[in-house]
Amino acid sequence: MNNHRFLRLPNGKIKGPFPLEKVKRAVISGQVPPGSALAESEHGPWEPIESHDRQPKVEHPTVQWHVAIRGERQGPLSEPRVLAMAESGELAPTDLVWSKGMAAWTPAADVSTLAGAFNLGDGPPPLPPSGPAAFAAPRAEHPGRTGNGASAGNPRGASDDIWAIVALAVPVISIGGLWMWISNLRVIDVLQSNPQQAFLLVEALTIIVCGVLVGLDAAKIGIGGPDDLNAKGQRRANGPAHWGIFVALLFLIGYPSYMAIRSRRGVRNLIIAAILSMSGFIVGSMFLYAQLSAALRQKGLGG
């Protein structure tokens, strides 16, 4: 049996073929104008569309959906209504949906019962939106990757990592600069009376700069934005400022923690690189500070 149908509109135009189940849903949702007709061939015979109004209106009457479009929740909605929204473009493939029994909000295109509705007919699917909103959806593990983003799913470009990579490089650059300074002992002779204080100031500024860069990275990839939703569909409270301050005040915990959670927005999990950078910074700082103190004692400048 042919599972596709041609559609003849009241003005005589013929469209299709479309999968029969999609046509039935379109009829039920009111997308097909009255007076239209269906046929297995574009040459007929034509069957009045009204005969399909008597089809069951809901294949799974107990399924009720909640959707999040541009950060705004709607629902509960019946499955035919959600399918119609997908076919009309009102619901995008990356918009989050949830129904009873699901562990977390998930991109509509990743739900098998909804995925087929994004391409009625043989044309290409709609283009994904551009910018951070395109990756607002979870990538399976976070409504953000709730999985918002990588929240499991669509990988993002390397440009989304720019601030994070700079944040990883800053501690390495700082330690390298301090090592060069301490290795050149003649520089110490022209420093203010307390070079240890200058050393610690550089250390503190390094950590603060990392916090600022983390905040910039969080803002760039949309952490805490209107489409960064948790498993309950609520906007996450931990935004760029929160993470920037967290890293600046609690570097040892906040720095690797942020580099791990950013993956919920679909960007790379950089926790290994963060641990290496942070460990090199801490261990290097302890070693260089000891070297500085020893050099000052030899010159009679230190305690």
Residue, then its C-alpha position, 0 to 999 in steps of 0.5 A: m500500500n502506498n503510504h504517501r499522498f498528493l494534496r490538491l488545494p482548493n485553488g487547484k494546486i497539487k503538492g507532494p507527495f507527503p507521508l500519509e501520517k504527516v498529512k493526517r496530523a496536518v489535517i487534524s491540526g487545521q493546517v490543510p484548508p477545507g475543500s482540499a483532496l488527497a490521492e495516491s497519484e497526482h492524477g487522482p482519483w481524489e478523496p475529500i480531505e474531510s474524510h480524514d477529520r474522523q481519524p483519531k485526533v491523538e495517537h497517544p492521548t496520554v502524552q502531554w508535552h512542555v516546550a521551551i521556545r527562546g527560553e519561554r515555557q509552554g504547555p502542557l500541549s498535545e502531541p499533535r499540537v507539538l507536531a504541528m508547531a514543528e512542521s510550521g517552524e514555530l518549534a525549532p529542532t534545537d528547542l527543548v521539550w519534555s514530557k512525563g517519564m523523560a529524565a531531562w529537557t531534550p532537543a526536539a530533534d532528538v525525540s524520535t516521535l517528534a523528529g520526523a515532523f521537521n521535514l514535511g515532504d522531500g525538501p531540506p530541513p530548516l537551517p539551525p539558528s545562528g549564534p549561542a542560541a543554536f546550541a542552547a539545547p542539551r547535548a544529552e547529558h545536560p539541558g545545556r549538554t542538561g545538557n545544554g548544549a554539548s548540552a550533548g549534541n551539536p559540537r561548536g566551533a573552535s572560536d567558542d573556546i577562545w576565552a577559555i584557552v586564554a584563561l588556560a594560558v595565563p597561569v603558564i605565562s605568569i609562571g614563565g615570566l616570574w621564572m625569567w625575573i627570578s633567574n635574572l638576579r640583577v633585577i632584584d637589586v632595583l626592585q622595591s624593598n619587598p620583592q616577595q610582596a611583588f611576587l605575591l601580587v603577580e600571583a593574585l593578579t593572575i588568579i583575578v585575570c583567570g576569573v575575568l576570562v572565565g566570566l567572558d567565556a561564560a558570557k560568550i557561550g551563553i552560560g546562565g542565559p535565557d536558554d540555559l535551562n536545568a532539568k526542571g526547565q528553569r533558567r540556571a542561576n549560575g551565570p558569567a559573574h558567578w563563575g568569574i567570582f568563584v574562580a577568582l576567590l576559590f581558584l583551586i576549586g572554581y577553575p577546573s569546575y568551570m572548565a568541566i561544566r562548560s561542556r553542557r553548552g556544547v563546547r569542549n570539556l577542558i578540565i584536564a587542561a585546567i588541572l595541568s595549568m593550575s597544577g603547574f601554576i601552584v607547584g611552580s609558584m611554590f618552587l619560585y617563591a622558595q628560589l626568590s627567598a633563597a636569592l634574597r637571603q644570599k644578597g642580605l635582602g630577605g629574612 
